[in-house]
């Protein structure tokens, strides 16, 4: 069991909403928490959402971060050496 203290304003909003939707206050809070956690998980783990898109897929190289300057210089010199 969980007890929550709400401001008068929040309690009034909860009462009005639950009456309007013909739901119990408990159901409204459970639904709100479920939505909160599902959104939070999506926001907190952006890497998990796109991890299959990261890495070596485009170039075949898994180590593009280190030595990028030397790789860039080499490619530029190859392109402009006539």
PDB file of N, CA, C and O in Angstrom:
ATOM      1  N   UNK A   1       0.846  -1.179   0.000  1.00  0.00           N
ATOM      2  CA  UNK A   1       0.000   0.000   0.000  1.00  0.00           C
ATOM      3  C   UNK A   1       0.888   1.237   0.000  1.00  0.00           C
ATOM      4  O   UNK A   1       1.985   1.234   0.557  1.00  0.00           O
ATOM      5  N   UNK A   2       0.404   2.264  -0.619  1.00  0.00           N
ATOM      6  CA  UNK A   2       1.157   3.509  -0.730  1.00  0.00           C
ATOM      7  C   UNK A   2       0.241   4.673  -0.399  1.00  0.00           C
ATOM      8  O   UNK A   2      -0.879   4.766  -0.900  1.00  0.00           O
ATOM      9  N   UNK A   3       0.730   5.545   0.441  1.00  0.00           N
ATOM     10  CA  UNK A   3       0.000   6.782   0.742  1.00  0.00           C
ATOM     11  C   UNK A   3       0.759   7.940   0.130  1.00  0.00           C
ATOM     12  O   UNK A   3       1.984   8.009   0.229  1.00  0.00           O
ATOM     13  N   UNK A   4       0.042   8.840  -0.496  1.00  0.00           N
ATOM     14  CA  UNK A   4       0.666   9.981  -1.168  1.00  0.00           C
ATOM     15  C   UNK A   4      -0.012  11.254  -0.685  1.00  0.00           C
ATOM     16  O   UNK A   4      -1.238  11.339  -0.625  1.00  0.00           O
ATOM     17  N   UNK A   5       0.802  12.232  -0.346  1.00  0.00           N
ATOM     18  CA  UNK A   5       0.257  13.535   0.030  1.00  0.00           C
ATOM     19  C   UNK A   5       0.239  14.427  -1.194  1.00  0.00           C
ATOM     20  O   UNK A   5       1.244  14.599  -1.883  1.00  0.00           O
ATOM     21  N   UNK A   6      -0.920  14.984  -1.442  1.00  0.00           N
ATOM     22  CA  UNK A   6      -1.086  15.870  -2.592  1.00  0.00           C
ATOM     23  C   UNK A   6      -1.446  17.266  -2.108  1.00  0.00           C
ATOM     24  O   UNK A   6      -2.043  17.443  -1.046  1.00  0.00           O
ATOM     25  N   UNK A   7      -1.070  18.242  -2.907  1.00  0.00           N
ATOM     26  CA  UNK A   7      -1.525  19.603  -2.607  1.00  0.00           C
ATOM     27  C   UNK A   7      -3.043  19.641  -2.818  1.00  0.00           C
ATOM     28  O   UNK A   7      -3.610  18.781  -3.492  1.00  0.00           O
ATOM     29  N   UNK A   8      -3.671  20.626  -2.245  1.00  0.00           N
ATOM     30  CA  UNK A   8      -5.133  20.743  -2.404  1.00  0.00           C
ATOM     31  C   UNK A   8      -5.494  20.864  -3.878  1.00  0.00           C
ATOM     32  O   UNK A   8      -6.465  20.268  -4.344  1.00  0.00           O
ATOM     33  N   UNK A   9      -4.704  21.637  -4.596  1.00  0.00           N
ATOM     34  CA  UNK A   9      -4.953  21.837  -6.025  1.00  0.00           C
ATOM     35  C   UNK A   9      -4.868  20.509  -6.782  1.00  0.00           C
ATOM     36  O   UNK A   9      -5.733  20.200  -7.602  1.00  0.00           O
ATOM     37  N   UNK A  10      -3.810  19.719  -6.499  1.00  0.00           N
ATOM     38  CA  UNK A  10      -3.629  18.439  -7.179  1.00  0.00           C
ATOM     39  C   UNK A  10      -4.744  17.464  -6.802  1.00  0.00           C
ATOM     40  O   UNK A  10      -5.228  16.713  -7.648  1.00  0.00           O
ATOM     41  N   UNK A  11      -5.145  17.477  -5.541  1.00  0.00           N
ATOM     42  CA  UNK A  11      -6.224  16.593  -5.092  1.00  0.00           C
ATOM     43  C   UNK A  11      -7.545  16.959  -5.775  1.00  0.00           C
ATOM     44  O   UNK A  11      -8.311  16.077  -6.165  1.00  0.00           O
ATOM     45  N   UNK A  12      -7.806  18.253  -5.917  1.00  0.00           N
ATOM     46  CA  UNK A  12      -9.019  18.692  -6.604  1.00  0.00           C
ATOM     47  C   UNK A  12      -9.005  18.256  -8.068  1.00  0.00           C
ATOM     48  O   UNK A  12     -10.019  17.801  -8.597  1.00  0.00           O
ATOM     49  N   UNK A  13      -7.859  18.397  -8.710  1.00  0.00           N
ATOM     50  CA  UNK A  13      -7.736  17.960 -10.110  1.00  0.00           C
ATOM     51  C   UNK A  13      -7.971  16.459 -10.225  1.00  0.00           C
ATOM     52  O   UNK A  13      -8.664  16.001 -11.133  1.00  0.00           O
ATOM     53  N   UNK A  14      -7.393  15.702  -9.307  1.00  0.00           N
ATOM     54  CA  UNK A  14      -7.568  14.250  -9.317  1.00  0.00           C
ATOM     55  C   UNK A  14      -9.035  13.885  -9.115  1.00  0.00           C
ATOM     56  O   UNK A  14      -9.563  13.021  -9.815  1.00  0.00           O
ATOM     57  N   UNK A  15      -9.693  14.539  -8.163  1.00  0.00           N
ATOM     58  CA  UNK A  15     -11.118  14.276  -7.917  1.00  0.00           C
ATOM     59  C   UNK A  15     -11.958  14.583  -9.153  1.00  0.00           C
ATOM     60  O   UNK A  15     -12.799  13.776  -9.547  1.00  0.00           O
ATOM     61  N   UNK A  16     -11.737  15.743  -9.766  1.00  0.00           N
ATOM     62  CA  UNK A  16     -12.505  16.128 -10.950  1.00  0.00           C
ATOM     63  C   UNK A  16     -12.262  15.169 -12.102  1.00  0.00           C
ATOM     64  O   UNK A  16     -13.197  14.745 -12.782  1.00  0.00           O
ATOM     65  N   UNK A  17     -10.993  14.829 -12.314  1.00  0.00           N
ATOM     66  CA  UNK A  17     -10.661  13.937 -13.420  1.00  0.00           C
ATOM     67  C   UNK A  17     -11.272  12.554 -13.222  1.00  0.00           C
ATOM     68  O   UNK A  17     -11.837  11.980 -14.153  1.00  0.00           O
ATOM     69  N   UNK A  18     -11.159  12.024 -12.017  1.00  0.00           N
ATOM     70  CA  UNK A  18     -11.696  10.690 -11.767  1.00  0.00           C
ATOM     71  C   UNK A  18     -13.222  10.669 -11.908  1.00  0.00           C
ATOM     72  O   UNK A  18     -13.783   9.684 -12.388  1.00  0.00           O
ATOM     73  N   UNK A  19     -13.890  11.740 -11.497  1.00  0.00           N
ATOM     74  CA  UNK A  19     -15.343  11.825 -11.673  1.00  0.00           C
ATOM     75  C   UNK A  19     -15.706  11.944 -13.155  1.00  0.00           C
ATOM     76  O   UNK A  19     -16.635  11.293 -13.633  1.00  0.00           O
ATOM     77  N   UNK A  20     -14.962  12.782 -13.868  1.00  0.00           N
ATOM     78  CA  UNK A  20     -15.222  12.991 -15.286  1.00  0.00           C
ATOM     79  C   UNK A  20     -15.060  11.701 -16.090  1.00  0.00           C
ATOM     80  O   UNK A  20     -15.864  11.402 -16.973  1.00  0.00           O
ATOM     81  N   UNK A  21     -14.017  10.948 -15.774  1.00  0.00           N
ATOM     82  CA  UNK A  21     -13.720   9.716 -16.504  1.00  0.00           C
ATOM     83  C   UNK A  21     -14.407   8.494 -15.902  1.00  0.00           C
ATOM     84  O   UNK A  21     -14.274   7.385 -16.420  1.00  0.00           O
ATOM     85  N   UNK A  22     -15.139   8.698 -14.811  1.00  0.00           N
ATOM     86  CA  UNK A  22     -15.819   7.611 -14.104  1.00  0.00           C
ATOM     87  C   UNK A  22     -14.829   6.506 -13.733  1.00  0.00           C
ATOM     88  O   UNK A  22     -15.056   5.322 -13.980  1.00  0.00           O
ATOM     89  N   UNK A  23     -13.727   6.941 -13.132  1.00  0.00           N
ATOM     90  CA  UNK A  23     -12.677   6.022 -12.689  1.00  0.00           C
ATOM     91  C   UNK A  23     -12.406   6.288 -11.213  1.00  0.00           C
ATOM     92  O   UNK A  23     -12.666   7.377 -10.702  1.00  0.00           O
ATOM     93  N   UNK A  24     -11.885   5.283 -10.549  1.00  0.00           N
ATOM     94  CA  UNK A  24     -11.467   5.508  -9.170  1.00  0.00           C
ATOM     95  C   UNK A  24     -10.165   6.310  -9.175  1.00  0.00           C
ATOM     96  O   UNK A  24      -9.425   6.294 -10.159  1.00  0.00           O
ATOM     97  N   UNK A  25      -9.894   6.998  -8.092  1.00  0.00           N
ATOM     98  CA  UNK A  25      -8.646   7.752  -7.991  1.00  0.00           C
ATOM     99  C   UNK A  25      -7.453   6.808  -8.073  1.00  0.00           C
ATOM    100  O   UNK A  25      -6.425   7.151  -8.656  1.00  0.00           O
ATOM    101  N   UNK A  26      -7.588   5.627  -7.494  1.00  0.00           N
ATOM    102  CA  UNK A  26      -6.518   4.630  -7.549  1.00  0.00           C
ATOM    103  C   UNK A  26      -6.219   4.244  -8.992  1.00  0.00           C
ATOM    104  O   UNK A  26      -5.054   4.138  -9.373  1.00  0.00           O
ATOM    105  N   UNK A  27      -7.254   4.034  -9.796  1.00  0.00           N
ATOM    106  CA  UNK A  27      -7.059   3.669 -11.203  1.00  0.00           C
ATOM    107  C   UNK A  27      -6.375   4.785 -11.974  1.00  0.00           C
ATOM    108  O   UNK A  27      -5.514   4.530 -12.816  1.00  0.00           O
ATOM    109  N   UNK A  28      -6.759   6.017 -11.687  1.00  0.00           N
ATOM    110  CA  UNK A  28      -6.145   7.159 -12.365  1.00  0.00           C
ATOM    111  C   UNK A  28      -4.655   7.229 -12.023  1.00  0.00           C
ATOM    112  O   UNK A  28      -3.828   7.433 -12.912  1.00  0.00           O
ATOM    113  N   UNK A  29      -4.312   7.066 -10.764  1.00  0.00           N
ATOM    114  CA  UNK A  29      -2.913   7.136 -10.338  1.00  0.00           C
ATOM    115  C   UNK A  29      -2.124   5.981 -10.928  1.00  0.00           C
ATOM    116  O   UNK A  29      -0.994   6.180 -11.374  1.00  0.00           O
ATOM    117  N   UNK A  30      -2.692   4.770 -10.944  1.00  0.00           N
ATOM    118  CA  UNK A  30      -1.996   3.624 -11.540  1.00  0.00           C
ATOM    119  C   UNK A  30      -1.720   3.851 -13.020  1.00  0.00           C
ATOM    120  O   UNK A  30      -0.626   3.569 -13.509  1.00  0.00           O
ATOM    121  N   UNK A  31      -2.725   4.364 -13.726  1.00  0.00           N
ATOM    122  CA  UNK A  31      -2.563   4.637 -15.153  1.00  0.00           C
ATOM    123  C   UNK A  31      -1.495   5.710 -15.387  1.00  0.00           C
ATOM    124  O   UNK A  31      -0.664   5.590 -16.287  1.00  0.00           O
ATOM    125  N   UNK A  32      -1.533   6.750 -14.568  1.00  0.00           N
ATOM    126  CA  UNK A  32      -0.549   7.825 -14.703  1.00  0.00           C
ATOM    127  C   UNK A  32       0.866   7.314 -14.449  1.00  0.00           C
ATOM    128  O   UNK A  32       1.796   7.682 -15.167  1.00  0.00           O
ATOM    129  N   UNK A  33       1.034   6.475 -13.440  1.00  0.00           N
ATOM    130  CA  UNK A  33       2.360   5.916 -13.142  1.00  0.00           C
ATOM    131  C   UNK A  33       2.839   4.997 -14.265  1.00  0.00           C
ATOM    132  O   UNK A  33       4.018   5.017 -14.619  1.00  0.00           O
ATOM    133  N   UNK A  34       1.945   4.203 -14.819  1.00  0.00           N
ATOM    134  CA  UNK A  34       2.323   3.321 -15.925  1.00  0.00           C
ATOM    135  C   UNK A  34       2.802   4.137 -17.122  1.00  0.00           C
ATOM    136  O   UNK A  34       3.806   3.793 -17.746  1.00  0.00           O
ATOM    137  N   UNK A  35       2.086   5.218 -17.448  1.00  0.00           N
ATOM    138  CA  UNK A  35       2.504   6.083 -18.554  1.00  0.00           C
ATOM    139  C   UNK A  35       3.830   6.765 -18.250  1.00  0.00           C
ATOM    140  O   UNK A  35       4.693   6.872 -19.121  1.00  0.00           O
ATOM    141  N   UNK A  36       3.989   7.221 -17.027  1.00  0.00           N
ATOM    142  CA  UNK A  36       5.230   7.889 -16.624  1.00  0.00           C
ATOM    143  C   UNK A  36       6.426   6.964 -16.799  1.00  0.00           C
ATOM    144  O   UNK A  36       7.441   7.361 -17.371  1.00  0.00           O
ATOM    145  N   UNK A  37       6.311   5.731 -16.310  1.00  0.00           N
ATOM    146  CA  UNK A  37       7.433   4.810 -16.387  1.00  0.00           C
ATOM    147  C   UNK A  37       7.726   4.385 -17.821  1.00  0.00           C
ATOM    148  O   UNK A  37       8.892   4.221 -18.180  1.00  0.00           O
ATOM    149  N   UNK A  38       6.716   4.207 -18.638  1.00  0.00           N
ATOM    150  CA  UNK A  38       6.984   3.823 -20.027  1.00  0.00           C
ATOM    151  C   UNK A  38       7.677   4.953 -20.779  1.00  0.00           C
ATOM    152  O   UNK A  38       8.566   4.696 -21.590  1.00  0.00           O
ATOM    153  N   UNK A  39       7.288   6.193 -20.525  1.00  0.00           N
ATOM    154  CA  UNK A  39       7.970   7.341 -21.147  1.00  0.00           C
ATOM    155  C   UNK A  39       9.380   7.499 -20.610  1.00  0.00           C
ATOM    156  O   UNK A  39      10.308   7.787 -21.366  1.00  0.00           O
ATOM    157  N   UNK A  40       9.544   7.314 -19.318  1.00  0.00           N
ATOM    158  CA  UNK A  40      10.847   7.470 -18.683  1.00  0.00           C
ATOM    159  C   UNK A  40      11.839   6.455 -19.227  1.00  0.00           C
ATOM    160  O   UNK A  40      12.996   6.791 -19.476  1.00  0.00           O
ATOM    161  N   UNK A  41      11.401   5.229 -19.412  1.00  0.00           N
ATOM    162  CA  UNK A  41      12.288   4.196 -19.948  1.00  0.00           C
ATOM    163  C   UNK A  41      12.729   4.557 -21.357  1.00  0.00           C
ATOM    164  O   UNK A  41      13.895   4.366 -21.703  1.00  0.00           O
ATOM    165  N   UNK A  42      11.835   5.068 -22.167  1.00  0.00           N
ATOM    166  CA  UNK A  42      12.189   5.441 -23.530  1.00  0.00           C
ATOM    167  C   UNK A  42      13.175   6.598 -23.549  1.00  0.00           C
ATOM    168  O   UNK A  42      14.070   6.626 -24.394  1.00  0.00           O
ATOM    169  N   UNK A  43      13.034   7.541 -22.650  1.00  0.00           N
ATOM    170  CA  UNK A  43      13.918   8.696 -22.599  1.00  0.00           C
ATOM    171  C   UNK A  43      15.261   8.335 -21.970  1.00  0.00           C
ATOM    172  O   UNK A  43      16.298   8.823 -22.419  1.00  0.00           O
ATOM    173  N   UNK A  44      15.261   7.507 -20.959  1.00  0.00           N
ATOM    174  CA  UNK A  44      16.483   7.181 -20.242  1.00  0.00           C
ATOM    175  C   UNK A  44      17.420   6.265 -21.018  1.00  0.00           C
ATOM    176  O   UNK A  44      18.612   6.211 -20.716  1.00  0.00           O
ATOM    177  N   UNK A  45      16.919   5.560 -21.990  1.00  0.00           N
ATOM    178  CA  UNK A  45      17.742   4.583 -22.678  1.00  0.00           C
ATOM    179  C   UNK A  45      17.754   4.789 -24.193  1.00  0.00           C
ATOM    180  O   UNK A  45      17.398   3.872 -24.934  1.00  0.00           O
ATOM    181  N   UNK A  46      18.153   5.966 -24.668  1.00  0.00           N
ATOM    182  CA  UNK A  46      18.148   6.182 -26.116  1.00  0.00           C
ATOM    183  C   UNK A  46      19.137   5.269 -26.838  1.00  0.00           C
ATOM    184  O   UNK A  46      18.894   4.871 -27.977  1.00  0.00           O
ATOM    185  N   UNK A  47      20.242   4.937 -26.188  1.00  0.00           N
ATOM    186  CA  UNK A  47      21.200   4.037 -26.820  1.00  0.00           C
ATOM    187  C   UNK A  47      20.563   2.680 -27.069  1.00  0.00           C
ATOM    188  O   UNK A  47      20.755   2.084 -28.129  1.00  0.00           O
ATOM    189  N   UNK A  48      19.810   2.194 -26.101  1.00  0.00           N
ATOM    190  CA  UNK A  48      19.169   0.892 -26.254  1.00  0.00           C
ATOM    191  C   UNK A  48      18.201   0.892 -27.431  1.00  0.00           C
ATOM    192  O   UNK A  48      18.043  -0.129 -28.101  1.00  0.00           O
ATOM    193  N   UNK A  49      17.552   2.021 -27.691  1.00  0.00           N
ATOM    194  CA  UNK A  49      16.610   2.096 -28.801  1.00  0.00           C
ATOM    195  C   UNK A  49      17.302   2.027 -30.159  1.00  0.00           C
ATOM    196  O   UNK A  49      16.738   1.499 -31.118  1.00  0.00           O
ATOM    197  N   UNK A  50      18.511   2.554 -30.244  1.00  0.00           N
ATOM    198  CA  UNK A  50      19.184   2.597 -31.535  1.00  0.00           C
ATOM    199  C   UNK A  50      20.473   1.830 -31.607  1.00  0.00           C
ATOM    200  O   UNK A  50      21.240   2.018 -32.552  1.00  0.00           O
ATOM    201  N   UNK A  51      20.749   0.960 -30.635  1.00  0.00           N
ATOM    202  CA  UNK A  51      22.061   0.302 -30.588  1.00  0.00           C
ATOM    203  C   UNK A  51      22.346  -0.537 -31.821  1.00  0.00           C
ATOM    204  O   UNK A  51      23.509  -0.697 -32.190  1.00  0.00           O
ATOM    205  N   UNK A  52      21.326  -1.075 -32.467  1.00  0.00           N
ATOM    206  CA  UNK A  52      21.570  -1.855 -33.677  1.00  0.00           C
ATOM    207  C   UNK A  52      21.957  -0.965 -34.857  1.00  0.00           C
ATOM    208  O   UNK A  52      22.406  -1.466 -35.888  1.00  0.00           O
ATOM    209  N   UNK A  53      21.786   0.349 -34.715  1.00  0.00           N
ATOM    210  CA  UNK A  53      22.149   1.282 -35.781  1.00  0.00           C
ATOM    211  C   UNK A  53      23.542   1.865 -35.608  1.00  0.00           C
ATOM    212  O   UNK A  53      24.070   2.479 -36.535  1.00  0.00           O
ATOM    213  N   UNK A  54      24.150   1.685 -34.436  1.00  0.00           N
ATOM    214  CA  UNK A  54      25.454   2.258 -34.151  1.00  0.00           C
ATOM    215  C   UNK A  54      26.562   1.259 -34.479  1.00  0.00           C
ATOM    216  O   UNK A  54      26.352   0.047 -34.456  1.00  0.00           O
ATOM    217  N   UNK A  55      27.729   1.787 -34.780  1.00  0.00           N
ATOM    218  CA  UNK A  55      28.881   0.910 -34.936  1.00  0.00           C
ATOM    219  C   UNK A  55      29.440   0.897 -36.335  1.00  0.00           C
ATOM    220  O   UNK A  55      29.612   1.948 -36.953  1.00  0.00           O
ATOM    221  N   UNK A  56      29.719  -0.266 -36.830  1.00  0.00           N
ATOM    222  CA  UNK A  56      30.485  -0.437 -38.052  1.00  0.00           C
ATOM    223  C   UNK A  56      29.647  -0.648 -39.304  1.00  0.00           C
ATOM    224  O   UNK A  56      30.217  -0.954 -40.351  1.00  0.00           O
ATOM    225  N   UNK A  57      28.367  -0.508 -39.257  1.00  0.00           N
ATOM    226  CA  UNK A  57      27.502  -0.857 -40.368  1.00  0.00           C
ATOM    227  C   UNK A  57      27.842  -0.109 -41.657  1.00  0.00           C
ATOM    228  O   UNK A  57      27.845  -0.712 -42.730  1.00  0.00           O
ATOM    229  N   UNK A  58      28.126   1.184 -41.574  1.00  0.00           N
ATOM    230  CA  UNK A  58      28.353   1.956 -42.790  1.00  0.00           C
ATOM    231  C   UNK A  58      29.716   1.749 -43.415  1.00  0.00           C
ATOM    232  O   UNK A  58      29.812   1.585 -44.631  1.00  0.00           O
ATOM    233  N   UNK A  59      30.760   1.752 -42.630  1.00  0.00           N
ATOM    234  CA  UNK A  59      32.104   1.732 -43.181  1.00  0.00           C
ATOM    235  C   UNK A  59      32.785   0.380 -43.068  1.00  0.00           C
ATOM    236  O   UNK A  59      33.782   0.127 -43.745  1.00  0.00           O
ATOM    237  N   UNK A  60      32.264  -0.478 -42.230  1.00  0.00           N
ATOM    238  CA  UNK A  60      32.929  -1.746 -42.000  1.00  0.00           C
ATOM    239  C   UNK A  60      33.997  -1.642 -40.933  1.00  0.00           C
ATOM    240  O   UNK A  60      34.580  -2.650 -40.536  1.00  0.00           O
ATOM    241  N   UNK A  61      34.259  -0.430 -40.463  1.00  0.00           N
ATOM    242  CA  UNK A  61      35.265  -0.202 -39.435  1.00  0.00           C
ATOM    243  C   UNK A  61      34.585   0.072 -38.103  1.00  0.00           C
ATOM    244  O   UNK A  61      33.644   0.861 -38.026  1.00  0.00           O
ATOM    245  N   UNK A  62      35.064  -0.578 -37.066  1.00  0.00           N
ATOM    246  CA  UNK A  62      34.468  -0.355 -35.743  1.00  0.00           C
ATOM    247  C   UNK A  62      35.226   0.691 -34.947  1.00  0.00           C
ATOM    248  O   UNK A  62      34.804   1.055 -33.849  1.00  0.00           O
ATOM    249  N   UNK A  63      36.354   1.187 -35.487  1.00  0.00           N
ATOM    250  CA  UNK A  63      37.189   2.109 -34.733  1.00  0.00           C
ATOM    251  C   UNK A  63      37.406   3.404 -35.502  1.00  0.00           C
ATOM    252  O   UNK A  63      38.529   3.710 -35.903  1.00  0.00           O
ATOM    253  N   UNK A  64      36.343   4.158 -35.708  1.00  0.00           N
ATOM    254  CA  UNK A  64      36.451   5.416 -36.450  1.00  0.00           C
ATOM    255  C   UNK A  64      36.830   6.598 -35.568  1.00  0.00           C
ATOM    256  O   UNK A  64      37.192   7.657 -36.081  1.00  0.00           O
ATOM    257  N   UNK A  65      36.755   6.438 -34.272  1.00  0.00           N
ATOM    258  CA  UNK A  65      37.019   7.555 -33.375  1.00  0.00           C
ATOM    259  C   UNK A  65      38.512   7.846 -33.256  1.00  0.00           C
ATOM    260  O   UNK A  65      38.915   9.009 -33.244  1.00  0.00           O
ATOM    261  N   UNK A  66      39.314   6.827 -33.171  1.00  0.00           N
ATOM    262  CA  UNK A  66      40.751   7.063 -33.003  1.00  0.00           C
ATOM    263  C   UNK A  66      41.426   7.118 -34.366  1.00  0.00           C
ATOM    264  O   UNK A  66      41.131   6.314 -35.250  1.00  0.00           O
ATOM    265  N   UNK A  67      42.313   8.053 -34.521  1.00  0.00           N
ATOM    266  CA  UNK A  67      43.082   8.187 -35.754  1.00  0.00           C
ATOM    267  C   UNK A  67      42.302   8.783 -36.910  1.00  0.00           C
ATOM    268  O   UNK A  67      42.691   8.623 -38.066  1.00  0.00           O
ATOM    269  N   UNK A  68      41.212   9.463 -36.618  1.00  0.00           N
ATOM    270  CA  UNK A  68      40.409  10.001 -37.704  1.00  0.00           C
ATOM    271  C   UNK A  68      41.152  11.090 -38.470  1.00  0.00           C
ATOM    272  O   UNK A  68      40.936  11.257 -39.670  1.00  0.00           O
ATOM    273  N   UNK A  69      42.028  11.835 -37.787  1.00  0.00           N
ATOM    274  CA  UNK A  69      42.770  12.895 -38.488  1.00  0.00           C
ATOM    275  C   UNK A  69      43.712  12.316 -39.521  1.00  0.00           C
ATOM    276  O   UNK A  69      43.780  12.802 -40.650  1.00  0.00           O
ATOM    277  N   UNK A  70      44.431  11.288 -39.144  1.00  0.00           N
ATOM    278  CA  UNK A  70      45.356  10.682 -40.106  1.00  0.00           C
ATOM    279  C   UNK A  70      44.594  10.031 -41.256  1.00  0.00           C
ATOM    280  O   UNK A  70      45.050  10.086 -42.398  1.00  0.00           O
ATOM    281  N   UNK A  71      43.457   9.423 -40.984  1.00  0.00           N
ATOM    282  CA  UNK A  71      42.644   8.829 -42.047  1.00  0.00           C
ATOM    283  C   UNK A  71      42.127   9.915 -42.988  1.00  0.00           C
ATOM    284  O   UNK A  71      42.111   9.736 -44.206  1.00  0.00           O
ATOM    285  N   UNK A  72      41.706  11.036 -42.418  1.00  0.00           N
ATOM    286  CA  UNK A  72      41.201  12.137 -43.222  1.00  0.00           C
ATOM    287  C   UNK A  72      42.302  12.724 -44.102  1.00  0.00           C
ATOM    288  O   UNK A  72      42.079  12.993 -45.282  1.00  0.00           O
ATOM    289  N   UNK A  73      43.495  12.925 -43.527  1.00  0.00           N
ATOM    290  CA  UNK A  73      44.620  13.449 -44.306  1.00  0.00           C
ATOM    291  C   UNK A  73      44.964  12.519 -45.458  1.00  0.00           C
ATOM    292  O   UNK A  73      45.232  12.972 -46.572  1.00  0.00           O
ATOM    293  N   UNK A  74      44.955  11.230 -45.191  1.00  0.00           N
ATOM    294  CA  UNK A  74      45.284  10.240 -46.231  1.00  0.00           C
ATOM    295  C   UNK A  74      44.266  10.299 -47.358  1.00  0.00           C
ATOM    296  O   UNK A  74      44.636  10.302 -48.532  1.00  0.00           O
ATOM    297  N   UNK A  75      42.986  10.344 -47.009  1.00  0.00           N
ATOM    298  CA  UNK A  75      41.941  10.391 -48.038  1.00  0.00           C
ATOM    299  C   UNK A  75      42.018  11.680 -48.846  1.00  0.00           C
ATOM    300  O   UNK A  75      41.838  11.660 -50.064  1.00  0.00           O
ATOM    301  N   UNK A  76      42.288  12.813 -48.173  1.00  0.00           N
ATOM    302  CA  UNK A  76      42.398  14.071 -48.877  1.00  0.00           C
ATOM    303  C   UNK A  76      43.609  14.089 -49.814  1.00  0.00           C
ATOM    304  O   UNK A  76      43.526  14.595 -50.933  1.00  0.00           O
ATOM    305  N   UNK A  77      44.716  13.543 -49.358  1.00  0.00           N
ATOM    306  CA  UNK A  77      45.911  13.534 -50.208  1.00  0.00           C
ATOM    307  C   UNK A  77      45.702  12.599 -51.417  1.00  0.00           C
ATOM    308  O   UNK A  77      46.180  12.887 -52.514  1.00  0.00           O
ATOM    309  N   UNK A  78      44.997  11.500 -51.214  1.00  0.00           N
ATOM    310  CA  UNK A  78      44.694  10.602 -52.336  1.00  0.00           C
ATOM    311  C   UNK A  78      43.775  11.293 -53.346  1.00  0.00           C
ATOM    312  O   UNK A  78      43.927  11.124 -54.555  1.00  0.00           O
ATOM    313  N   UNK A  79      42.835  12.061 -52.839  1.00  0.00           N
ATOM    314  CA  UNK A  79      41.861  12.728 -53.713  1.00  0.00           C
ATOM    315  C   UNK A  79      42.510  13.860 -54.505  1.00  0.00           C
ATOM    316  O   UNK A  79      42.164  14.086 -55.664  1.00  0.00           O
ATOM    317  N   UNK A  80      43.449  14.568 -53.884  1.00  0.00           N
ATOM    318  CA  UNK A  80      44.016  15.754 -54.530  1.00  0.00           C
ATOM    319  C   UNK A  80      45.421  15.525 -55.089  1.00  0.00           C
ATOM    320  O   UNK A  80      46.099  16.489 -55.445  1.00  0.00           O
ATOM    321  N   UNK A  81      45.858  14.315 -55.170  1.00  0.00           N
ATOM    322  CA  UNK A  81      47.187  14.071 -55.754  1.00  0.00           C
ATOM    323  C   UNK A  81      47.016  13.681 -57.222  1.00  0.00           C
ATOM    324  O   UNK A  81      46.721  12.531 -57.551  1.00  0.00           O
ATOM    325  N   UNK A  82      47.207  14.659 -58.080  1.00  0.00           N
ATOM    326  CA  UNK A  82      47.047  14.441 -59.531  1.00  0.00           C
ATOM    327  C   UNK A  82      48.358  14.156 -60.164  1.00  0.00           C
ATOM    328  O   UNK A  82      48.426  13.947 -61.376  1.00  0.00           O
TER     329      UNK A  82
END
